[in-house]
């Protein structure tokens, strides 16, 4: 049986600090995932979301563009949210 208290002791962490560290790690993971997704769309369309959004609103879009717009909008908003929490 694994004794978590010994492991925490060896890592020089308390249970409270462990929870803080895990929360921070998970938040940074969310930030990285949304950053990668926004970078993917920026590379695909050679522009940032604000430029894409403006162009998207002014033209007839196909299904792929609509789907990308929705995914990119969510990723951009989520990225801003996690950046705000972690800064």
N, C-alpha and C positions, 0 to 999 in steps of 0.2 A: 504494500500500500504506500502510495506517495504521500509524504508529509509536506504539505504546502508551506507550513511555518518554517521548516528548515530551508526550503528553496527560497522563500522570501528573505530569510535571514542572510543567506549566501549572496543574494542580489542586493542586499542592503536596502530593502524596501519594506515599508509597513503595508498592511492591507489597504489603508486609506491612500497611501502614495501609489500603490499598484492600480487602484481604481482610477486615480487621476492620470497616471501614465497610459493606461489602456484607453481612456476617453480621448486623450490628446492624440494618441496613435490612430484611433478610428477616425477622428476628425481630419487628421492629415491625409488619411487614406481617401476619404470622401473628396477632399480638396484636389488630390492628385488625379482621381478618376474624372472629375468634372473638367479639370484643366486639360487632360488628354483628349477628352471628347470635344471641347471647344477648339483645341489646336487641330484636331482632325478636320473639322468643318472649315476652319480658316484656311487650311492647306487645300482642301477640296475646292473651295470657291474663291481662293486668293483674295480674301477680304475679311474684315472683322464682322461680328454679328450686326452691329449698328448699320453698316453699309449694306449688308445682305438684306436686313429687315426693310430698309428704305427701298431697295430695288424690288424686293419681293412684293411690297405693298403696291408698287406702281406697274406691275406687269401681270400678265396671265401666267399662272404657275401650273406646272404639272404635278402629278401625285408625288413624285420623288422629292421635288422641291418643297412641297407642303409638308411632307413628312420630315424632311431635314430641318425646315424652319421650326417646326414644333419641338423636335429633339434638341436643336441648337439653342432655342430660347430657354428651354428648361435647364440645359447644361450651363448656359451663361448666367442665369439667375441663381442657380444652385452654387456655382463657383463664387459669385459675389457674396452670397450668404455665408459660405464656409470661410471665405477670406475675412469677412467681417468678424466672425466668431473667433478665428484663430489669430487675429492681429492684435 
